Amino acid sequence: MRTEIAAYLSVARGIICAPEQVVITSGYSGGLGLILHALGLRGQTAWMEDPGYPMTRMALSMAGIETIPVSVDEYGLDVEEGIRRAPNAALAVVTAGQQAPLGVTLSLPRRLRLLEWADENGSWIIEDDYLSELQLVGRAAPALASQDRSGRVIHIGTFSKTINPGLRLGFVVAPTSLANRVADTAAALAPAASITCQWALAEFMRKGHYLRHLRRMKRTYTARLAALQRALSIPATTEAMAGLALLVHLPQGADDVAISQQALAVGLAPLPLSIWYADAAQARSGLLLCVTNVPDEGIEDCCSRLVRFTEAFI
């Protein structure tokens, strides 16, 4: 399994690593917990994208790490802001390929500045590659780890988005200097998931089925995204593609949490954008509409109901 992942990463994500640097985990959360335990950064600080994945923020807090929110714009994480706010932070957590939830790619100048900061400061970077190469528009950006020459980037990947979250399979690629510590921590505290599933997935990858599966899923999700965009019409909003979700911005002050809760009652499940922000007072309002589970039939009716809910709260 580790050999197949290393081979896949070299082709799809530009990461050159040995199988010994790969540790199999129980999905992204398992990989993040493993890394935080191995690094032992309790009492220190970490940059966290704002907006950013709420569960990551919670995990950092539970590990005794103070999170420093760093804003995200059209070029990704604002590295200079992070340096101003916490120049000696021990860690930065980024979604460089497709930022969650805004969907932007970390620009090359900011990638280089982030790597330079980590090298000079002796800090670590956790790269959450949550969508891998499953990017619907254009070619997927290379992994940040592929540009790391100082061994400061720890890459976390998962098969939850590309195959099925029920697998609970992911992986960590640790820099050579950290690989043994991560492997020992995993062996003691976070053993890998089902060996049977690992064997099956390794064979699936070895025979080339995984790459073919990704290409097929891209076509399917692109078609669903287009169907959702055609069916959805909410006045005075800006629509932007954010990973595998359609991000619909709402007027400032609209209660996106209330809209999401009301929608659940009729079988719709939009995710409020505001909960991704560290400071509720600075949060922007919006809805994340998942592309992966858009129904083939009845999409117009679903969107009409969502529009009615939204208009009632605006």
C-alpha atoms as one frame of an Amber mdcrd trajectory, in Angstrom:
protein
   0.000   0.000   0.000   2.757   2.443   0.926   4.625   1.620  -2.283   1.529
   2.247  -4.402   0.802   5.550  -2.638   4.386   6.723  -3.155   4.147   5.828
  -6.855   0.796   7.597  -7.226   2.055  10.751  -5.475   5.086  10.983  -7.754
   2.848  10.958 -10.839  -0.222  12.871  -9.666   1.068  15.268  -7.001   4.757
  15.691  -7.890   5.915  14.361  -4.498   9.063  12.250  -4.576   9.141  10.079
  -1.469  10.139   6.611  -0.332   7.543   4.100   0.910   9.223   4.348   4.326
   8.043   7.963   4.560   4.401   6.943   4.087   2.270   6.025   7.105  -1.243
   4.643   6.605  -3.885   6.336   8.768  -7.613   6.175   9.464  -8.498   9.114
   7.227  -7.568  12.781   7.556  -8.549  13.124  11.213  -6.444  10.096  12.102
  -3.481  11.535  10.224  -3.830  14.954  11.824  -4.069  13.498  15.326  -1.032
  11.334  14.653   1.072  14.274  13.478   0.045  16.560  16.335   0.960  13.866
  18.839   4.286  13.143  17.142   5.265  16.815  16.973   4.372  17.508  20.608
   3.633  21.226  20.210   1.484  21.744  23.311   1.689  25.336  24.511   2.876
  26.658  21.147   1.062  28.477  18.350  -0.103  27.528  14.853  -1.340  29.471
  11.853  -4.805  28.424  10.783  -6.519  29.508   7.583  -9.516  31.782   8.160
 -11.937  30.577   6.959 -10.705  27.064   7.554 -11.880  23.550   8.403 -13.564
  23.733  11.837 -12.488  20.222  12.854  -8.837  21.115  12.270  -9.198  24.151
  14.512 -10.802  21.944  17.176  -8.043  19.331  16.894  -5.334  21.966  17.356
  -7.103  23.321  20.418  -7.479  19.855  21.926  -3.750  19.310  21.395  -3.049
  22.406  23.490  -1.995  24.534  20.513  -3.118  28.152  20.237  -4.503  28.871
  16.772  -3.738  32.171  15.055  -6.360  32.920  12.358  -4.715  34.062   9.108
  -6.949  35.443   6.395  -7.377  33.915   2.949  -7.822  35.954  -0.238  -7.784
  35.177  -3.954  -4.119  34.095  -3.680  -4.644  31.773  -0.710  -3.216  32.092
   2.787  -1.828  35.582   3.467   1.663  34.523   4.555   2.836  38.038   5.377
  -0.127  38.508   7.697   0.807  35.268   9.448   4.384  36.482   9.889   3.145
  39.782  11.324   0.730  38.124  13.729   2.850  35.162  14.868   6.366  35.165
  13.398   7.553  32.377  15.711   4.607  30.022  15.252   5.660  26.389  15.408
   3.170  25.217  12.795   1.059  26.295   9.832  -1.861  24.243   8.528  -2.794
  24.926   4.907  -4.953  23.572   2.106  -2.628  24.755  -0.639  -4.117  22.975
  -3.652  -7.768  23.908  -3.159  -8.446  25.976  -0.091 -11.295  24.730   2.063
 -13.858  26.225   1.805 -13.109  29.033  -0.705 -11.506  26.829  -3.348  -8.580
  29.134  -4.218  -5.059  27.858  -4.914  -2.094  29.104  -2.915  -0.064  31.211
  -5.358   3.545  30.388  -6.192   5.027  33.504  -4.511   3.155  32.718  -1.315
   4.159  29.053  -1.470   7.806  30.039  -1.713   7.453  32.601   1.088   5.722
  30.061   3.328   8.456  27.485   2.735  11.132  30.124   3.329   9.497  31.148
   6.626   9.262  27.537   7.816  12.905  26.860   6.934  14.211  30.003   8.627
  12.034  29.569  11.713  12.345  25.792  12.097   8.559  25.540  11.864   6.432
  22.732  10.448   3.789  22.946   7.731   0.902  20.500   7.605  -0.485  20.297
   4.084  -4.061  19.068   4.058  -4.416  17.782   0.496  -8.080  17.094   1.083
  -9.097  16.872  -2.588  -5.864  15.434  -3.972  -6.018  15.876  -7.749  -9.821
  15.844  -7.846 -10.013  19.377  -9.199 -12.842  20.025 -11.625 -11.536  23.126
 -13.388  -8.121  22.980 -15.057  -5.146  20.924 -13.994  -4.652  20.254 -10.293
  -1.989  22.435  -8.678   1.127  20.580  -7.515   1.317  19.642  -3.873   3.152
  22.069  -1.608   5.282  19.136  -0.441   6.604  18.746  -3.988   8.267  22.174
  -3.656   9.723  21.572  -0.192  13.517  21.322  -0.218  14.099  21.656   3.527
  11.932  18.845   4.876   9.409  21.074   6.675   6.155  19.956   4.986   4.091
  17.068   6.314   1.581  15.958   3.678  -1.765  14.445   4.706  -3.974  12.768
   2.117  -7.159  10.731   2.260  -9.240   8.437   0.076 -12.481   9.655   1.673
 -13.234  12.205  -1.060 -11.873  10.234  -4.001 -13.346   6.799  -3.189 -15.554
   6.557  -0.114 -15.425   7.970   3.424 -16.497   4.555   4.714 -13.030   3.220
   3.923 -11.513   5.387   6.687  -8.177   5.220   4.903  -5.666   8.013   4.528
  -1.934   8.558   4.671   0.786  10.830   5.957   3.984  11.571   4.069   6.549
  12.659   6.633   9.898  14.322   5.866  12.819  11.941   6.209  13.909  13.529
   9.501  10.472  12.899  11.012   9.503   9.582   9.413  10.723   7.253  12.186
   9.058   9.291  14.928   5.746   9.328  13.057   5.957   5.598  12.334   6.721
   4.791  15.982   3.838   6.988  17.159   1.487   5.295  14.708   2.570   1.821
  15.797   2.003   2.656  19.467  -1.101   4.827  19.355  -2.748   4.832  15.918
  -2.461   1.498  14.109  -3.586   1.505  10.493  -7.049   0.505   9.391  -8.109
  -2.895   8.055  -5.263  -4.757   6.388  -7.797  -6.374   4.050  -8.948  -2.961
   2.800  -5.327  -1.911   2.359  -4.542  -4.951   0.239  -7.637  -4.381  -1.905
  -6.905  -0.686  -2.420  -3.236  -1.357  -3.163  -4.258  -3.802  -5.889  -6.834
  -1.316  -7.199  -4.076   1.286  -7.521  -1.455  -1.104  -8.883  -3.661  -2.070
 -11.823  -4.331   1.565 -12.740  -7.993   1.505 -11.735  -7.612   4.367  -9.253
  -6.430   6.907 -11.838  -9.173   5.801 -14.231 -11.688   6.126 -11.403 -10.534
   9.706 -10.719 -10.943  10.679 -14.362 -14.464   9.215 -14.406 -15.413  10.998
 -11.166 -14.159  14.326 -12.536 -16.465  13.976 -15.543 -19.407  12.991 -13.342
 -18.909  15.809 -10.821 -18.334  18.392 -13.558 -21.683  17.451 -15.099 -23.403
  17.659 -11.710 -21.839  21.046 -11.023 -23.115  22.352 -14.357 -26.593  20.999
 -13.621 -26.601  22.670 -10.203 -25.461  25.974 -11.675 -28.219  25.836 -14.300
 -30.924  24.988 -11.779 -29.925  27.448  -9.068 -30.847  31.123  -9.378 -30.541
  33.265  -6.229 -30.572  37.044  -6.861 -27.756  39.273  -5.582 -25.319  36.453
  -4.916 -21.921  35.499  -6.235 -21.316  31.895  -7.117 -17.852  30.365  -7.033
 -16.634  26.816  -7.262 -15.010  25.684  -4.036 -13.556  22.234  -4.399 -16.457
  19.805  -4.760 -19.020  22.300  -3.512 -20.722  25.278  -5.077 -20.169  28.292
  -2.832 -23.095  30.694  -2.917 -22.390  33.967  -1.116 -25.309  35.534   0.737
 -25.799  39.193   1.693 -23.888  40.133   4.828 -26.002  39.483   7.891 -28.056
  36.675   6.363 -28.387  33.810   8.856 -26.837  30.952   6.892 -26.948  28.659
   9.935 -30.713  29.104  10.279 -31.178  28.537   6.534 -29.172  25.290   6.743
 -31.166  24.053   9.730 -34.482  24.806   8.049 -33.370  23.091   4.857 -32.507
  19.899   6.723 -36.160  19.468   7.604 -37.031  18.899   3.935 -34.054  16.741
   3.035 -31.619  19.420   1.864 -28.187  19.738   3.461 -26.363  22.975   2.597
 -23.425  23.774   4.865 -23.213  27.311   6.303 -20.054  29.190   5.365 -19.967
  31.261   8.563 -19.021  28.331  10.802 -15.673  28.055   8.991 -14.527  31.391
  10.445 -12.663  31.669  13.756 -14.392  34.925  14.700 -18.160  34.958  14.230
 -18.105  38.765  14.075 -15.868  38.619  10.969 -17.637  35.701   9.308 -19.116
  35.969   5.839 -22.481  34.437   5.120 -22.949  31.804   2.458 -23.934  28.258
   1.621 -21.769  25.364   0.479 -23.756  23.048  -1.792 -22.141  19.649  -2.254
 -21.671  18.629  -5.883 -20.983  14.942  -5.272 -24.495  13.968  -4.164 -26.580
  16.119  -6.503 -29.533  13.948  -7.631 -29.870  13.121 -11.304 -33.579  13.872
 -11.122 -35.442  16.517  -9.157 -32.586  19.014  -8.946 -34.830  21.882 -10.090
 -37.283  21.163  -7.273 -34.478  20.976  -4.690 -33.047  24.299  -5.826 -36.484
  25.958  -5.856 -37.048  24.925  -2.244 -33.600  26.193  -1.268 -34.273  29.536
  -2.956 -37.546  29.901  -1.036 -35.804  29.189   2.284 -33.037  31.615   1.462
 -35.322  34.445   0.371 -37.270  34.122   3.624 -34.112  34.906   5.605 -32.664
  37.686   3.426
